[in-house]
């Protein structure tokens, strides 16, 4: 069986784990769809932005996003994206969550994912290839979650506001501007936003900026450029915010990214 680059061709293979390798040009868009199998999407290079009706996930090269079977999602690429996707039959991912999440990809898991795309699609269960595939499932189960998503509201006016901010995280329009654009008073907007997303508008926007910053750092941009591009007044203000959120300064995050 030759390697296909169509996800649909991997949903019924007679093995619990199937691996696909594909390359995407910048600004590719994959419209809403779902799969019969669970999916782990991992970009070796470039940044994947995946959205479900509930949340948007930013996936730089040291992270992967888990999408359970049946979950409708759409995807966009930032820069050239070299994607490796694992499709897991529900029989082997019962312990994985039934909602999407981003995970940290260890050096071991990275090499296993890359190796999986070289293994025959109908691998022998009781063989080295079969053990690699089993180990992948174990490693996904043991991976640390990475907080790289923002909840999306269902309310149409709030959703429009969130999509506008996701398109341009650096813009610094004040809360009143967004409340006006949604046709609400400030108080209604803030109350409804918190009810729909579980966080305040300020926290939500800050998280979008941090996700954008991580994806830009992963693509090799300098800290000074990133701080400016995501709307911080100075590199030091950005560094302080980044450290509070992730426990390490952006310089350390960049160093870790380059080792992968």
N, C-alpha and C positions, 0 to 999 in steps of 0.2 A: 504494500500500500504506500503510494508516494505521499510526500508531505504536502498537505493543503495549507493555504493561508486563510481559509474560511473557518470561522469558529463553528459554524453549523455542521461542518464535516467531522467534528470531534465529539459530538454529543452522544453518539451511539456506538462508539468503538467498544469492543468487548473486553476492555480493561478498566480498572477503577480510576487510573490517572492517565491523562493524555496531555501532551505538551505541544504548543504551537509557537513558532517564531515568525515575526513579521516586522516590517519597517514601515513607518508612516512619515509622510512629508509634514512640514510645519503647518499648523492650523487645519489639520484633518478633523473631520467631524463624523462621528458615528451616531446616527439618530437613535431614539429610544427603542430598546429591544430587550429581550431576556433570553436566558439559556436554560435548558433542561438540567444542566449540571452546575455545581458551584464553580466559581471562577476566581483564580488568583492572578491578578494582572500586575506585572513587574516590568518597569522600564529600565533596561540596562543603561540607556542614556536618554536625555530629554525628560520632559515633564508631562505626565498625563493628568488631565482634570476630568474626573468622573462624577456625574450627578445622578441622583435618584430623586423621586418626589420629596424625600425627607431631608436630604443633605447633599452637600457638595464636598468632594474629597480631592485634595491636591497630592499628587504622588510623584515626588522627586526620586532620583535613582537609588537612594538607600532605603526606600520604602516600597511596599506593595499594597494593593487594595484587594480585600476579600469581598466578593459579591456572591451571596448565596443563590442557589438555584431558584428560578422564577422571579427574581427581583428585576424590575424594569430599570434600565439605566441607559445613559448616553455618555459619550466621551469626546473630549477635544484634546488635541496635542499642542504643546508649546515647544517650538523648535523641532528638529528631527527627532523622532522617537523610535528607539529600537526596543520593541516590545516582546516579552516572553510571557505567554499565558498558559497556566495550568488549568485543566478542566477536571474537577473531582466529582466522581459519582457520589450521590448522597449516602451510599453504603459506607464510605470511608470518612465522611466528614460530619458524622452525627454530633461530635463534641464541639464542632465549630459553631459560632453564633449564627442565628437566623437573621441577623441584620448585618449590613455592610460595616467594615472597619478597615483602618489602615494599620499595617504592622511594620515593625522594623525588620529589615532583611539582614541577617547575620552573614558573615563571609562564607560560612558553611552553606547556608540556605541559598545564597547567590550561586555558588558553584553547582549545587545540586539542581537548581532550576535550569542553568545553562546546559548541564549534562543531560537533563531530561529531554531536551529538544533533539539530542543526538541518538537517543535510545529508540529502537524500533517501536512502532506504534503498538503492534501485537507482541510485546515482550513476554518472555517466559516468567511466570510467577516466581518459581523457585530457582532464581538465578541472581547474579549480581545486579542485572537491570531491574529485576523485581524488587530487590532490597533497596536500591536507590529510590525507587518510587515510594516504597513504604516509609523510608526515612524522611522523605519530603513531607509526607503527611504529619509525621511526628514533629518535625521542625516547625511547620506552620502552627501546630497546636501549642508549641512552647514559645513562639515568638512574642515579643512585647508589643502591646498596642501602642500606636503613635498617634497623638492627638492632632490629626491633620484634616479635620473636617469641620464644617459649619452647618448647623441645622437650617433647613429652608422652611419658611412659612408657607402655609397653604393659601392664605388670604391673597387674592390676586394683586391688590395694590401694594401690599408689603413685598410680595414676590418680585414685582417689577423693581422696587427700590433695591432689593438684595441683588438682583441680576445686574443692575446698573453699577453697583459697588464692586461686584465680582469682576466686571469688565474693566474697571479702572479703580483699583484699590487706593491710589494715591490722592484722589480728589478729596478735598477737605470741607465739603459743604456741611454746614451746621445742621443739627437735628431739626430745627424749625423748617429749613429748606425741604428736608425729606418728608416731614409731616405735611407740609403744604402740597408737595408733589403727589402725595397719597390722598389728598383731599380730606385731611384730618387735622384736628387741633393737636398741639404737642402732647397733651395729657392722654388723649385717646390713642395716639400713635404709640407712645411709650408703653402704655398698658397692654395694648393689643400685641405689640411686637414681643413683649416678654411672654405673654400667654401662648403665642404661636411657636416661639423658638426656645423658650426656657431660659433665655439670657437677655441681658439688657442690650439695647442698640449699640451702645459704646463698646461693650465687650465683644459683640458680634463683629463690629467693624475692625476692631483691633485684631481679632483672630484671623480675619480675612487678610489683613496686612502681613501678619506673621506667616501665614501660609504662602502668600505671594513672595515674601522675602526668602523663605526656605527654598522655593522652587528657583528663584533667581540666583541664590548662592550656589545651589546645586548645578546650575548652568555656567558657573564660573565667573559671575559678576563680582566686582569688588564690593566690600562692605559699605564704603562711602557712596557708591552709585546706588546700591540697593536701598540704603537708608533714605536717600533723596527720592528714589523712584516709588517707594511705598508711603511717602508722605510724612517722614520724620524730619524734624527741624535740624537735627545734627546726628552724626554717626554715634556720638556718645548716648544720646537719648534712645536711639534705636538699639544699641548694644545692651543698655540697661533693661529695656523692655524684653528683648530676646532672652536675656539671662533669666529674668523672672519667669518667663513662660516655659523655657526648656531646660533650665538648670545649668546650661553651659553658654559661654559667649559665642557669638557667631564665628569667631576665628577658629574655635575648636570644632564647631560643626563643619566648617569648610575643610579642615584638615581631615576629619573623619570621612567626608564625602569623597575626597580625592584618593583615599586609600582603597575605596571599593572598586 
